[in-house]
Amino acid sequence: MRGMTWDHPRGFDPLVAAAALWETQTGQQIVWDRRSLQDFETYPVEELARSYDLIVIDHPHVGQVAETGCLVALDQVIDAPTLAEIADGSVGGSYESYRWAGHQWALPIDAAAQVQAWAPDRIAAPVADWNALAALAGAGRVALPLRPPHSLMSLFTLCGLLGITLDGASDRLFPDDAARAYVALDTLAAQLDPIAYDMDPIAMLEEMARPGATLAVAPLIYGYVSYAVTGFRSQTVRFADIPTLGFGPRGSALGGTGIAVSAYGSDPVAAARFAGWIASGAPQRDVVAAHGGQPAHATAWAADSANAMTHDFYRATRRTLDLAWLRPRHSGYMTFQHAASERLNAALRHREPATEAIAALNRLYSASR
């Protein structure tokens, strides 16, 4: 069998290790290919399904791919006890994020949300309160990745931090009060080096891990456990819950990945057996976490072994993950996400008034429904 994942040690190395163990146990070989992070976010899953048995996907694609028939509904080929164990161990909404139209289209193997990254050699502790960022930002020690779609993810997260409910089921995603979240994002973005608009989380973490860098904290950034491991880069990055604005670390935009099975593959039942195995608790802890992955199962997140090798990455960010927000997943959502991210960046660059920016985003969302 062949599988396709994304090109980062976190996304590739644990699956290669898992495939080797699986072949030892079952005699079935799985060869993994990888594609760029940009392709991972945009390349049509349906096309991949025609070439691969197993595909690592992002949950906002679920509504779109479910309509194509290119993936196997895993609840029809994996036994109920296996699915129940994975669901019960889900970190935050990771398992739920791949459920659509009454079926489970993927199983979570990687859990992520926007968390806080900080450099222990440049700041004494993570920032607990969003309002404390102002002084650090003025000194050039704060940054956010603003390359699409990450600016939009930060707007989503700031809505959660401010207690603002986003209604993905309506044609109007952002209520009027979301203007406050836009102002908070705009205020911080105006203090950043414009290079932030070209940086995704990996680029920003690479900068934070660079010797001699001044960047001390990225308050909203998708966590990458690799950077918390001693020796991955010359400078270790630490991670923590996101700074709060009165409602706790609530509403971070959920990310992560899931493993799906192609409906066009040579043996979908065998592929589904591997998917159910790698998403379950023990392999998540003993294979995925041990080989540089970022598991989605609570068994791994609570394990002393996983936390010891990552400076408590999992314990330090768990509350943010458990309180994360599940993005809309309807068929038109990915088109909205791309267009809205570009539109938001234009608004931020030109210091557009909040009411105008939010209205423009709502028009794009309505058109996606």
C-alpha positions as CSV (number, residue, x, y, z in Angstrom):
1,M,0.0,0.0,0.0
2,R,1.0,3.6,-0.5
3,G,0.3,6.6,1.8
4,M,0.6,10.4,1.4
5,T,1.4,12.7,4.3
6,W,2.9,16.2,4.7
7,D,6.5,17.1,4.5
8,H,7.7,17.8,8.0
9,P,9.4,15.5,10.5
10,R,6.3,15.6,12.6
11,G,4.1,14.5,9.8
12,F,6.4,12.0,8.1
13,D,8.8,10.3,10.6
14,P,6.2,8.7,12.9
15,L,4.3,7.2,10.0
16,V,7.5,5.7,8.5
17,A,8.2,4.1,11.9
18,A,4.6,2.9,12.3
19,A,4.7,1.3,8.8
20,A,7.9,-0.6,9.7
21,L,6.3,-1.9,12.9
22,W,3.1,-2.7,11.0
23,E,5.0,-4.7,8.4
24,T,6.7,-6.7,11.1
25,Q,3.4,-7.5,12.8
26,T,1.2,-8.1,9.7
27,G,3.5,-8.6,6.7
28,Q,1.7,-5.7,4.9
29,Q,4.0,-3.0,3.5
30,I,3.1,0.7,3.5
31,V,5.3,3.2,1.6
32,W,4.8,6.8,2.6
33,D,5.3,9.8,0.3
34,R,5.1,13.4,1.4
35,R,3.9,16.8,-0.1
36,S,4.6,20.4,1.0
37,L,2.6,22.1,3.7
38,Q,1.2,24.4,1.1
39,D,0.0,21.4,-1.0
40,F,-1.3,19.8,2.1
41,E,-3.6,22.8,2.7
42,T,-4.8,23.2,-0.9
43,Y,-4.3,20.1,-3.1
44,P,-7.5,18.2,-3.9
45,V,-7.9,15.1,-1.8
46,E,-10.0,13.5,-4.5
47,E,-6.9,13.5,-6.8
48,L,-4.7,12.0,-4.1
49,A,-7.3,9.3,-3.5
50,R,-6.8,8.0,-7.0
51,S,-3.1,7.4,-6.3
52,Y,-2.9,6.5,-2.6
53,D,-4.5,4.0,-0.2
54,L,-4.0,6.1,2.8
55,I,-4.1,9.9,2.9
56,V,-3.4,12.3,5.8
57,I,-5.9,15.2,5.6
58,D,-6.9,18.4,7.3
59,H,-10.4,18.4,8.8
60,P,-11.8,21.6,7.1
61,H,-11.8,19.5,3.9
62,V,-14.2,17.0,5.3
63,G,-17.4,18.5,4.0
64,Q,-16.0,18.8,0.5
65,V,-14.4,15.4,0.2
66,A,-17.4,13.6,1.8
67,E,-19.5,14.7,-1.2
68,T,-17.0,13.3,-3.8
69,G,-17.2,9.7,-2.5
70,C,-13.4,9.4,-2.7
71,L,-13.0,8.3,0.9
72,V,-14.2,5.3,2.8
73,A,-16.6,6.0,5.7
74,L,-14.5,4.4,8.5
75,D,-17.5,3.7,10.7
76,Q,-18.5,1.1,8.0
77,V,-15.2,-0.8,8.0
78,I,-13.7,-0.4,11.5
79,D,-15.4,-2.1,14.5
80,A,-17.3,0.0,17.0
81,P,-15.0,-0.7,20.1
82,T,-11.9,0.5,18.2
83,L,-13.7,3.7,17.2
84,A,-15.0,4.2,20.7
85,E,-11.5,3.9,22.2
86,I,-10.2,6.5,19.7
87,A,-13.2,8.8,20.3
88,D,-12.9,8.5,24.1
89,G,-9.2,9.4,23.9
90,S,-9.7,12.4,21.6
91,V,-7.8,15.5,22.6
92,G,-10.3,18.3,22.3
93,G,-12.5,18.0,19.2
94,S,-9.9,16.1,17.2
95,Y,-12.2,13.0,16.6
96,E,-15.3,15.0,16.1
97,S,-13.6,17.2,13.5
98,Y,-13.6,14.3,11.0
99,R,-17.2,13.4,11.4
100,W,-19.6,14.7,8.8
101,A,-23.0,13.8,7.5
102,G,-23.3,10.9,10.0
103,H,-20.0,9.2,9.1
104,Q,-16.4,9.2,10.3
105,W,-14.2,10.1,7.3
106,A,-10.8,10.1,9.0
107,L,-9.2,9.3,12.4
108,P,-7.1,11.9,14.3
109,I,-3.4,11.1,14.4
110,D,-2.1,14.6,15.1
111,A,-3.7,17.2,17.4
112,A,-2.9,20.9,17.2
113,A,-4.4,24.3,17.8
114,Q,-3.0,27.8,18.1
115,V,-1.0,27.8,21.3
116,Q,1.8,30.1,22.6
117,A,5.5,29.7,21.7
118,W,8.2,31.3,23.8
119,A,12.0,31.4,24.1
120,P,13.2,30.6,27.6
121,D,16.5,32.3,27.0
122,R,14.7,35.6,26.1
123,I,11.7,35.8,28.4
124,A,11.3,34.5,32.0
125,A,7.9,32.8,31.5
126,P,5.1,32.6,28.9
127,V,2.7,35.5,28.8
128,A,-0.4,34.9,30.8
129,D,-2.5,38.0,29.8
130,W,-2.9,39.3,26.3
131,N,-2.7,42.9,27.5
132,A,0.9,42.2,28.7
133,L,2.0,41.8,25.1
134,A,2.0,45.5,24.3
135,A,5.3,46.3,26.0
136,L,7.0,43.3,24.4
137,A,5.6,44.1,21.0
138,G,6.9,47.7,21.3
139,A,10.4,46.3,21.8
140,G,10.1,44.0,18.8
141,R,10.0,40.8,20.8
142,V,6.5,39.6,19.7
143,A,5.4,38.2,16.4
144,L,2.5,36.4,14.8
145,P,2.6,34.3,11.6
146,L,0.2,36.2,9.3
147,R,0.7,34.2,6.0
148,P,-2.7,33.0,4.9
149,P,-4.5,31.2,6.5
150,H,-2.9,32.0,9.8
151,S,-4.1,35.6,10.1
152,L,-7.7,34.3,9.8
153,M,-6.9,31.6,12.4
154,S,-5.7,34.3,14.8
155,L,-8.9,36.3,14.3
156,F,-10.9,33.2,15.1
157,T,-8.9,32.6,18.2
158,L,-9.2,36.2,19.4
159,C,-12.9,35.9,19.1
160,G,-12.8,32.9,21.4
161,L,-10.5,34.7,23.9
162,L,-13.0,37.6,24.0
163,G,-16.0,35.3,24.6
164,I,-17.4,36.0,21.1
165,T,-19.4,33.2,19.6
166,L,-19.0,32.5,15.9
167,D,-22.0,30.9,14.2
168,G,-20.7,28.6,11.4
169,A,-24.2,27.3,10.7
170,S,-25.6,30.7,9.6
171,D,-24.7,32.8,6.6
172,R,-23.1,35.4,8.9
173,L,-20.1,33.9,10.7
174,F,-18.9,37.0,12.6
175,P,-21.3,38.9,14.9
176,D,-20.9,42.7,15.2
177,D,-18.9,42.2,18.4
178,A,-16.2,40.4,16.4
179,A,-15.0,44.0,15.6
180,R,-13.3,43.9,19.0
181,A,-11.2,40.8,18.0
182,Y,-10.3,42.5,14.7
183,V,-9.1,45.6,16.6
184,A,-6.9,43.4,18.9
185,L,-5.4,41.7,15.9
186,D,-4.9,44.9,14.0
187,T,-3.3,46.7,17.0
188,L,-0.7,43.9,17.3
189,A,-0.1,43.4,13.6
190,A,0.6,47.1,13.2
191,Q,3.6,46.7,15.5
192,L,5.1,43.7,13.7
193,D,7.8,43.6,11.0
194,P,5.9,43.3,7.7
195,I,7.8,40.0,7.0
196,A,5.2,38.4,9.3
197,Y,2.8,38.4,6.4
198,D,5.1,36.0,4.6
199,M,5.7,33.7,7.5
200,D,3.8,30.5,8.4
201,P,4.3,28.8,11.8
202,I,7.3,26.8,10.7
203,A,9.1,29.9,9.4
204,M,8.4,31.7,12.6
205,L,9.5,28.9,14.8
206,E,12.7,28.6,12.8
207,E,13.3,32.2,13.5
208,M,12.6,31.8,17.2
209,A,15.0,28.9,17.3
210,R,17.8,30.8,15.6
211,P,20.7,31.8,17.8
212,G,20.9,35.5,18.3
213,A,17.3,36.1,17.4
214,T,15.3,38.7,19.4
215,L,11.9,37.1,19.0
216,A,10.7,36.0,22.4
217,V,7.1,35.1,22.1
218,A,4.5,34.1,19.5
219,P,1.2,34.3,21.4
220,L,-0.9,32.6,18.7
221,I,0.8,29.9,16.6
222,Y,0.2,26.3,15.8
223,G,2.2,24.2,18.1
224,Y,5.0,22.1,16.6
225,V,6.4,19.7,19.2
226,S,9.6,19.2,17.2
227,Y,10.9,22.6,18.3
228,A,10.4,21.6,22.0
229,V,12.8,18.7,21.7
230,T,16.3,19.3,22.9
231,G,18.7,19.1,19.9
232,F,16.1,19.6,17.1
233,R,17.4,23.1,16.7
234,S,20.3,24.8,18.5
235,Q,17.8,26.8,20.6
236,T,14.8,25.0,22.2
237,V,11.4,26.6,22.0
238,R,8.9,26.1,24.8
239,F,5.1,26.1,24.4
240,A,2.2,27.1,26.7
241,D,-1.5,27.9,26.8
242,I,-2.5,31.0,24.9
243,P,-2.6,34.4,26.7
244,T,-6.1,35.1,28.0
245,L,-8.5,38.0,27.7
246,G,-10.9,37.3,30.5
247,F,-12.4,33.9,29.4
248,G,-9.4,31.5,29.8
249,P,-7.5,29.9,26.9
250,R,-10.8,29.3,25.0
251,G,-11.6,29.3,21.3
252,S,-8.2,28.5,19.7
253,A,-8.7,27.5,16.1
254,L,-8.3,23.7,16.1
255,G,-5.9,22.2,13.6
256,G,-4.2,18.8,13.4
257,T,-4.5,16.0,10.9
258,G,-6.3,12.8,10.4
259,I,-5.7,9.6,8.5
260,A,-8.2,8.7,5.8
261,V,-8.7,5.7,3.5
262,S,-9.1,6.0,-0.3
263,A,-12.3,4.4,-1.7
264,Y,-10.2,3.7,-4.9
265,G,-7.4,1.8,-3.1
266,S,-6.3,-1.8,-3.7
267,D,-7.5,-3.0,-0.2
268,P,-9.5,-0.4,1.7
269,V,-10.3,-2.8,4.6
270,A,-6.6,-3.5,5.2
271,A,-5.8,0.2,5.0
272,A,-8.6,0.9,7.5
273,R,-7.1,-1.6,9.9
274,F,-3.8,0.3,9.9
275,A,-5.7,3.6,10.3
276,G,-7.6,2.3,13.4
277,W,-4.3,0.9,14.8
278,I,-2.2,4.0,14.4
279,A,-5.0,6.3,15.9
280,S,-5.4,4.2,19.0
281,G,-3.9,5.0,22.4
282,A,-0.8,2.8,22.7
283,P,0.6,3.3,19.2
284,Q,0.0,7.1,19.6
285,R,2.1,7.1,22.7
286,D,4.7,4.4,21.9
287,V,5.2,5.1,18.1
288,V,3.9,8.5,17.1
289,A,5.1,10.5,20.2
290,A,8.3,8.5,20.4
291,H,9.2,9.3,16.7
292,G,8.7,13.0,16.7
293,G,4.9,13.1,16.0
294,Q,2.3,15.1,17.8
295,P,-0.3,12.6,18.7
296,A,-4.1,13.2,19.0
297,H,-4.8,10.6,21.8
298,A,-5.0,11.6,25.5
299,T,-2.9,8.5,26.4
300,A,0.1,10.1,24.7
301,W,-0.6,13.6,26.0
302,A,-0.7,12.4,29.6
303,A,2.3,10.2,29.3
304,D,5.4,11.0,31.3
305,S,7.6,9.8,28.5
306,A,6.1,12.2,25.9
307,N,6.3,15.1,28.2
308,A,9.8,14.4,29.4
309,M,11.2,14.6,25.9
310,T,9.3,17.8,25.0
311,H,9.7,20.0,28.0
312,D,6.1,19.3,29.0
313,F,4.7,20.4,25.6
314,Y,1.6,18.4,26.1
315,R,0.7,19.2,29.6
316,A,1.6,22.9,29.1
317,T,-0.9,23.3,26.2
318,R,-3.6,20.7,26.9
319,R,-6.1,23.2,28.3
320,T,-5.9,25.2,25.1
321,L,-6.5,22.1,23.0
322,D,-9.4,20.9,25.1
323,L,-11.1,24.3,24.8
324,A,-10.3,24.8,21.1
325,W,-12.9,25.8,18.5
326,L,-13.9,23.6,15.6
327,R,-14.0,25.5,12.3
328,P,-16.9,25.1,9.8
329,R,-16.4,22.2,7.4
330,H,-19.1,22.7,4.8
331,S,-18.2,22.1,1.1
332,G,-17.5,25.8,0.4
333,Y,-15.4,26.4,3.6
334,M,-12.0,26.0,2.1
335,T,-12.8,28.5,-0.7
336,F,-13.9,31.0,2.0
337,Q,-10.8,30.4,4.2
338,H,-8.4,31.2,1.3
339,A,-10.4,34.3,0.2
340,A,-11.0,35.5,3.7
341,S,-7.4,35.2,4.7
342,E,-6.3,37.3,1.7
343,R,-9.0,39.9,2.4
344,L,-8.2,40.1,6.1
345,N,-4.5,40.7,5.3
346,A,-5.4,43.5,3.0
347,A,-7.5,45.0,5.7
348,L,-4.7,44.7,8.3
349,R,-2.1,46.2,6.0
350,H,-4.2,49.2,5.2
351,R,-5.5,49.6,8.8
352,E,-9.1,49.3,7.5
353,P,-11.9,50.1,10.0
354,A,-13.1,47.0,11.9
355,T,-16.7,47.3,10.8
356,E,-15.7,47.3,7.1
357,A,-13.4,44.4,7.5
358,I,-15.8,42.2,9.4
359,A,-18.6,43.0,6.9
360,A,-16.3,42.0,4.0
361,L,-15.5,38.7,5.7
362,N,-19.2,38.0,6.3
363,R,-20.0,38.6,2.7
364,L,-17.4,36.0,1.7
365,Y,-18.7,33.5,4.2
366,S,-22.3,33.9,3.0
367,A,-21.1,33.3,-0.6
368,S,-19.5,30.0,0.6
369,R,-22.7,28.5,2.0
